[in-house]
Amino acid sequence: MNKVAVIGLGNIATRHRRNLKLRFPDAILFAMSASGRTPSESVSDCDCIVLSIDELIINEVELVIVASPAPFHAKHAIPLIEAGIATLIEKPVTTTVEDAKAIQDAIDEYQTPVSVGYCLHYLPSAQKLKTLLESGVIGTLYNAQIEIGQYLPDWRPSKDYRDSVSANKHLGGGVLFELSHELDYAQWLLGPLTLQFSLLRSSQELVLDVEDMADMIVLTNTGAVATIHLDFLQRKAYRQCSFVGSEGRVDWDLIKNQLVLTTAVETTVLYSEPEWDKNQMYLAMVEDFIQMIKQKKHACTSLMEATKTVVLIDKIKKNSQLIGV
């Protein structure tokens, strides 16, 4: 790659620029703000600032990571796809089913390589867990419990949380979109999910115009029940899930990068690497996307797969009223 680019100037865009520079140290790296403004602050790991998608196309950029707020993803990605530029779109792929369909239509017409950035697929414990579940190590799956919680004001200590993407509806905020990793990996591990119940709440503590808590009950195709809880409120970050089957139970701690198997006779730590560098997930994701561009074997998240999460969120929102607590 001789020319690469990242759209967006937030934390995740900063990570992607740094990683692209690691992967392509001799490439020219273009940066563009989500709004197309001229940045007032310095932009790290950047060789050139552009103000529009057209400039990226004119400069014949070969790979672009779209890391703008999710409501802008379709506007930014579709012209790139139409120009044949390989495009990696940060999660969630969009905030509407209509935008996701528009991107898919462009992919179908132009056959441009496109992937969606659900980096947890590259966490070693996640890959080990997927293999375990597929092997039937816990027998018939009966239940899954998925939970994530982290106090939103602690996410970006140098910034007022009320000004963040996470807190603002027009930027795709709220736990459903911001914590969509959990909804994505639930379907990645368990297959298609059918919504049975959902409840969205907004606390007086954060006073947001979006949900800061969400609770869902879903069914798998095999009839297993999964409960999913997402929140912006837990003071100590918590990210775990459990899978209960006829032959045992697997507990996955995503923060500790650990898997524990419990059967009738013993409890075994199957995987544990808490000090693993989580940036390796993002580097692996980019490397996998390069394999996709080269038409080699890859495990990239397709637009179609990522759209399942958007469809699920759409159903949750349509079946829930936002309750203040």
N, C-alpha and C positions, 0 to 999 in steps of 0.2 A: 504494500500500500504506500502510495506517494502522497496522497492527500486525504485527510480524515477530518471529521467535524463533530461537534457536540452542540446541540441546541438546548438552551437553558443555562442559567448561571447559579442554580441552587447547589446544595450540598452533594446531591447525587451526581449532578453534572460535573462538579469539581473532581469527584472520584473518577468518573469516566475519562475526563481529560488526562488526569495523572496516569491512569492505566493505559490509555492509548499511546501516551508518550513512552511508557515502558515497553509496550509491544512494538511500536513503530517509531524508534528514536529519531530516525532520519526523515520522517514524514512531516509535511506542513500540516499543522493542526489549526483549523478554523473554529472560532467560537461565535455563537449568536445568542442574544438574549431571547427569551420567549416572546417578548413584545416587539422585538426588532429595534429597540432603543440602543443608543450608544452608551455603553457602561460608564458610570462615573468612577467606579472603583477599578483597581487593577485586576486582571483576569489571569490566574495562574495557568501554567502549562499550555500556553496559547501563543501561536505565531501570528495570527491575523484575526481581526474582528470583522464580521460581516453583518449587514443589517437586514438581509432578506434571504429567503430560500432561493430566489433567482440567482443571487450571487454565488451560492454554493453550487448550483447547477452550471453556471457559466464557468466557474473555476474547475469543473470536472472532478469534484470530490468523489472518492470511490466508496466511502463508508461513512454513514452518519448515525449517531446515537441521538434519538429524540428524547430529551430529558426535561422537557417543558411540563407545566401543569397538564394533567390528563385531559381537561376539556379542549386543549389546543392540539392534541396529538394528531387528529385527522387532518386538520388544516396544515400542519407542518409535514406530516408523513406522505400524504397523497401526491403532492407535486414531485417529491423525491422518488417515489415508486414509479410514477409516470415517466420520469427521466432515466429510469433503470439504475438508480443508485441504491446499493444495499443499505437497508435501514433496520436498525435495532431500536425498538420502541420500549421505553421504560414502562413498568407496570403502574397502574392498570392500563390496559391498552387504550381505553377510552372511558368516558362516563355515560355514554348512551349506546344502545343497541344499534341505532341508526348510523352513528359514526363508525362503529365496528364493521357494519355491513359495507359502508362506503370504502373503507380501507381494504376489505376482503375483495370487493369488486375490482379495485385497482390492481391488487395482486394477481387475481385471476386473468385480467386482461394483459398485464405487462410481464408477468412471470418474474418479477424482481424478488430477490431473496429478502425476506422480512422475518424477524423473530421478535418475541416479546420478553422483556427482562425480568423473568421470575427466577432470581438468582438462587433461591433456596434449593432448587433442583440440583445444585452443584455442591451443597453441603454434604460432606462425607457421611454423616449420620443419616441424612435423608435418603441418600442412595442405598445405604445398607438397609434401612427400614423398608424401602420399596421392595427390595429383593426378598426380605424376610416375609413380608405380607404375601407376596406372590408365590412364595414357596409353601405357604400354608402352615408355617411353624406354630401358629396359635389356633389352628383348626378353623372351624366355622366362625366367622366374625359376627358378634352379636351387637357390640356397642363401640362407639368411639367418642371420646371427649376431647375437645380442642379448645384451648384457652390462650389468649394473649392479653396482657395489660401492661401499660407503661404510662407514667405521668407526663402528659403532653408538655407542660412548662419546662420539663427537664430535657426534652428532645434537643432543643437548640438554645442553650442557656444564654447566649449572647443576643437573642432576638425575642421580642415580645411574642408569645405564642399566639396571641389573637391576630397577629399580622401574617401568620404562616399559612402555607397552602392547606395544612391539615385542618385549620380552624374555619376555613371560608368555603361556603357552598359554591360560589362562582368559580373557584379554583379546583373543585373536585375534592373538597375536604370531607371530614367525617370518617368514622372508624371503618365503614364498609369499603370505601375506596382506599384509604390510607393503609389499612391493615388487610388488604385483599390477598396478601400472601397466604393467609390461613385458608381462605376460600379456594384459592388455586391449588394448594397442595392437598387439600381434602379431596378434590376431584382427581388430582394426579395419582393419589394413593388408592382411593376408594371407587373411582369411576363416577359416572353421572349421579347427581344428587337431586332428589325431589323435595322441594320445600314443603314442610308440614305446618310450621309455626314460626313466627318471628315477632320480636318486640324491639323497638328502637327507643332509646331514652336520651335526654339531654339534661345534664345535672346543673344545679345552681352554682356548683363550685367553679366550673369553667365558663359558663354563660355563653355558649356558642349557638350559632344558627344551624348547626349540623348535629347529628347524633354523636355523643361521646361514649355510648354504650350500645351494644347490639347483642341480642341473644337469638339463636336459631335452632330449630330442630329439623333435621333432614333425614331422608331415607335413601339408602343405596339400592341399586338394582336387585341385590340379593335379600333385601329386607332388613339389613342392619340399620340401627338407629345411631345417628351422630348428633351430638349437641355441640354448638360452637358459640363461644363467648369472646367478644372483642371489647376492649375499653381503653380510654385515654387517662384513667384515673388511678391505677395502682402505683403507689409510691415507690415500690421496689419492682423493677422490671420482672415480668413473669411470662414465660413462653413454653408451654408444655402441652403434650397430648398423650392420650392413652388409647390402646386398642385391646378390647376384651373379647376373647374367643373361647371356643369349647375346650381347647387344650392349654390355654394360658393367657398371659397378658404381656403386652409390650408397652413400656413407658418411654417416651421420647422427650428429653429436655433439650430444647434448641439452643438455649443460652450456654449450657455446659457441653453441647455437642455430644450427647450421651444417650445410649440405648440400654435399657434394662429389661431382661426377659424373666418373668415369674411363671413357674409351672407348679404343679401339685407337690413337687419334691424339692425344688431349689429356685434360688434367685441368682441370675447370672448377669454381670455387666458385659454386654456384647460389644459395646464400642464406647470409648470415652477419650476425648481429646479436647479438653476445655481451652487450652492455649492455642488452638489452631487459628491461624491468621484468616479472619473472615474475608479479607480482601481477595483471598484466593478464589472465592466464589465468583467474584466479578471478573477476575482475570480469566477463569475457566469459561465463563459465559461468553466472553468476547472471543476466546479461542475456538469455542464450539461454533460460534456464528461464522467465523472465518472458514471452518470446515464446511458449513452449509453453503457459503459463497462459492467455494471450490467444488461443490457438488459431491462432497465426500460424506461418509457416515457421520451423523451428528445426532444430538438429542435436544435440539433447540425447541423452545415452546412456540408452536405455530400460532398464527393469528386466530385460527379456528378454535384451538384449545383455549386461548386467552379470552375469546369471546364468551365461552361458557361461564366464566366468572362474571362478566358484565351482565349476561342474561340472568344469572342467579341474583346478583345485586338488584337488578331491575325488578325482579319478582318480589324480593324482600321489601323494597321500598313501596311497591304497589300494594302489598299486603299488610303494611304496618303504618300506624300513625306515630308521629314523633311525640313522645310523652315527656313533659318536664317533671323532674323530680328534685 
